[in-house]
């Protein structure tokens, strides 16, 4: 039977980097490593939003990106 094994997670914070000459949004990001597997969504969002507020660029969102292995 196959199983999924958690390897790592990162938090990615997105910023508004302005507009291109074509009027498209330039989205910049910063990645924070060592996010625990079972962190609560509200706690993670609040932490990433607080980190995002330290930037000069406006905060536009955040995500958790997990990496796992499928073992057979």
N, C-alpha and C positions, 0 to 999 in steps of 0.2 A: 504494500500500500504506500502511495506517495505522500509525502508531508511537505509543508512549507516552513522553512526556517528563516526567521528574521535575521538580517545581517546588520543593517544600519538605517538611520533616518536622518534627514537634514531638513531644516526649515529655510524656506526661500522667501525673501521679502522683495516685493516689487515696488518700483518708484516710477513716477512720471518724469521722463527725461526731456519733455518738450515735444515739439512737432518737427517732422522733416519738411523739406520744401514742398513735398506733395501733400502735406497736411495729415500725414500718418503719425500716430503716437509712437514715440521712442520710449520703450519700456526697459528700464535698467533693473538689475537685481543684485542682491547680496545673499550669500548662502551661509548659514550657521550650522555647523556639524554637531554631532553627539546628542541628537534629540532622542529621548527614551521612547521605547516602543509603545508603552501604554499611557502616554501623556493625555490628559483630558483636553478636548478641543478648545474649550474656553480659555484654559490656562495657557495653551500654546499660542493661540491667537493674541491674547493680551500681551504675552512676552514678545512676540514678533512685532506686534504693533508698537510697543514701547521702544524696541530697538529701531524700528523704522522712523520713529519721531526724532531720533538723534541725527538723521541725515538732513542735509539742506534741501534735498529733493522731496516733493510731496509723496507720502505713502499712498499706494493704490491697492495693495492686497498682499496676501501671504499664502503659502501652501506648505504642506508636509509631503516630502518625497521619500518613500520607503524603498529599500532594496531587500529582496528576499531570495533564497535559494529553494528550488524545488528538488527534493531528494526522493529517490525511488527505491 
